[in-house]
Amino acid sequence: MAEEVLPVIEEAPRSGQPQLVTFGCRLNAFESEVIRNHASAAGLADAIIINTCAVTSEAERQARQAIRKARRLNPDARIIVTGCAAQIAPEKFAAMDEVDAVLGNEEKLKAESFKALSLSSGPHVAVADIMTVTETAPHLISGFAARARAFVEIQQGCDHRCTFCIIPFGRGNSRSVAVGAIVEQIRQLVENGVREVVLTGVDITSYGGDLPGKPNLGSLTRRILNLVPDLPRLRLSSVDVVEVDDELRRLIVHEERLMPHLHLSLQAGDDMILKRMKRRHSRDDAIRFAREMRAARPDLVFGADLIAGFPTETHEMFLNSLRLVDECDLTFLHVFPYSARSGTPAAKMPQVPGPVRKERAQALRERGLVNQRAYFARLLGTPARVLVEKSEGDAAFGHSDHFAPVSLSFGARPGSIIDTRINGATDEHLLATAA
C-alpha cells in the first residue's frame, strides 16, 4: 500500500467515448486515461469500463456493486472489468452475469486488447501472469480532460512483500519507465495546458533500480525540473521514508517547483507491528525523517497512510500509532481499518475484532482532524497560491502548494495558478479571497 488511495472517480459519459469508473490509487487514475484512449480508438464508445482496486476487500465489494449498478442503468452497454482485483481474481468477475469482458493489468494498457474486444461480442477473458512481466512501456497521453493536474506513471509493481498487501500479485515486480520517456510525457502534457504533474507508481522511491545506470527518484526529479522548465508544479505521490535518496532530499528543501507536501507510506507507529507488517522503516525512522525535513524546509506538510487494527495490535501498540500523528506532525491522514486479504500472511495472524478496528480507525481520523484544523487555523490571513481545478459561476476550487483544498469566493479559469488570501476554514477546506 505504498501508493496513496483516492476516492472512486466516476465520470459521466463523454460524447463518442466509453465511460470509466476508477477505483483506488493515482496510478489507476493515470491508467484510466490510457484505457480511455485505447477503447475510443477501438470504437468501444458504448462500453463502461470498471478499473478496480484490490487494496481492501471493501474496494472489491464496491467494484462489484458498481458493476451491478452499471448494468442496471445501462442494459445494452458492454461492461469491461480490469484493474488489480480483476488481475488477482479474474474468475470472480468473469462469473458475474453483468460482465462482458475481463482484462488483466498488463492487457488493459495495450491497444490490441481493445481491438480484440471490438471484434468479439461474447465473454472475453484476457489475464496473463503478471509476474512474468519485466518491463513497463511508456504510455503517452495528451492530457487529462478538463484537469489542470495530471498523473504520470514512472514505475509499476513492487519488490517488497508487506504481510498485509496483495498488490504485488496484481501489479507484479517493480519495473521503471525510462527517464527520457517520462520527460517527453510531461513535456507533452505541459504543452497541452497541464500546470501540475504528480509522479505516480506503486512504489516510486524504488524507481530506477532495474534501469541501466540505476537512476534514482532524486535524479529523475532533477532532470524533469531541468528539462521541462515550463512546468510550474511537480508533486510526488507517496514515499517510503527510508528510501528517499539524498538528491531528492536536497530538491525537496531547495526547489520551489517541487511542492512542499509529502505523503508518507507509514502504516503504523509501533515497532513490533511494523516488523510484523515487514515494513522497511522503524518508528524512529519516521520521526527522524519528518523532523529533519521540516527543520530544513519549515513549511513542509505531511500526509500519511495508517492502518488501524493490524493483527496482534494491542491497545498500547495502537497508542503508539496515535502518538505518531503528533510526533511527525501529520496533517492529512488516509486511515484504513485493517482488511484481511486472502493469500497474504497477515490474514493468518490472530485478528483484532472488527469493531475494535473501526474504533481505532475513528480515533486516528479524529486525531488527524485535530491537526488539520490547527494547520488551517495557522493559515488564516496568509497568502496562498492556488491551482484552480473547477470553476462554477462566482466560485472556484483548487489546491494550494501544500495540497490544502481551497474554496475560492470568486470565479477563475481552471488551470490558472492564482494568488489568494486565506480568510476562513471549514473541517474540509480553506476559504480564500483574491489577494
BELGI-V249121 format. One record per helix or strand of 3 or more residues. SS is the DSSP state (H for helix, E for strand). FROM is the first residue (numbers start at 1). TO is the last residue. Records with the same first field share a line. If there is no record, write none. Layout:
SS->FROM-TO / FROM-TO
This chain:
E->5-10 / 19-25 / 47-52 / 78-83 / 101-103 / 124-126 / 149-153 / 196-200 / 233-236 / 261-267 / 301-308 / 330-337 / 383-392 / 395-400 / 405-408 / 417-425 / 430-434
H->26-41 / 57-73 / 84-88 / 90-94 / 107-109 / 111-118 / 130-132 / 168-171 / 179-191 / 204-206 / 217-227 / 241-243 / 246-254 / 271-277 / 283-296 / 315-327 / 345-348 / 354-379
